[in-house]
Amino acid sequence: MLQLCLYGVPTIIKPKEILIIGRILSGYGIPAARILAPQSGYRNRAYPVILPDQTALNLILYKSEPGIVVKIRHANHVSDFLAGRGLPARGTYDPRIIRLRAPTRDKYGALYRYLPGRTIPWEAYTQAHIKLLGGTLSAMHAALRELPTGVQLNPVEDEYEAIIGRLSTYFGMREVRTALAAKIGYVPRPATLGRMRHVLRLCRALPSSQALHMDFVRGNILFGGAGEGLYISGILDFEKTATGHPVFDIARTLAFLLVDCKYKTEAQIRKYFLVSGYNRRGQAHFDTPVLKSHNHQLDVLEELVDLFLIYDWYKFLRHNPYEYLDQNEHYVRTTGILMERGIITPLKVLDKIGKTV
């Protein structure tokens, strides 16, 4: 692992920042390069780099968070494998992870091959885009069945049981429920999170566990070409990779499509993504798993779509002032879908300990 020092966290590219990135590149054996303005994402800051021979690379510095080095290693293990199999996954240019020493907390990063292409605005997804998503996810799942087991990925059930714990804490806080009652008017139904936790525990018995992407959504998919020549040119950000049944990946992407594709009906989205895309265009095949619980049959795909939708709704609440959420179309659409699916309910009465009655 390379050892470097970083002082301060820049917000725009500055001469000092260019010097730091230049030192990092020198540590990778790249003495000269043109460094372009960075792009900031949820978990990282990416610096496009142009070598003298015009080769394009991407230096990514990750935000400091617990376990980030393990997440980077897992992500690189999976993405490098897929790139080696010919899929448009962002592979590493150099396998080493850099360590940047900072006064408060160290940061880490890695150097990747640059993938061309563009993300598509959420209102612009067409039938062709949705079919390509399904087909590419299917091809990725088929390839990942053969992933070497040298790196131990976390079970996806563990990841989301921890997330449900955070949701339970948040929605159980008296001040949160009071604010929801006054400004939002909705809360999850009382049994919602308990049911989701129960479903996750049942999912541990599902067969066909394998590596998954778990963030196969609009911001992480690049498209190239147009019309009949449209194709997916890049699959990014494998930091949420985990092991589990492919239904988890499929449900995550389907939940995103239901919200993002406002000009398509739910029936059209399911047909294009699952039937025309995943099952006809890829190498894997999907049939919805069904689990038995207390003499009831559980459609696992639908249960997990509910989970991802409520998690996205929670993130809207956590990261935005309640007063302005009605101006966010994604939030409004997510709320409407959750209401239709019976996952959230109007909050009319609060008892003295902050529970819905």
PyMOL commands that set and color helices and strands:
alter all, ss='L'
color gray80, all
select helices_A, chain A and resi 15-27+68-84+122-124+127-144+156-172+174-184+192-203+218-220+227-229+247-260+266-281+300-319+322-327+329-340
alter helices_A, ss='H'
color red, helices_A
select strands_A, chain A and resi 2-5+34-35+39-40+44-50+56-62+92-101+107-113+186-188+210-212+221-224+231-235+242-244+290-293+296-299+344-346
alter strands_A, ss='S'
color yellow, strands_A
deselect
rebuild
show_as cartoon
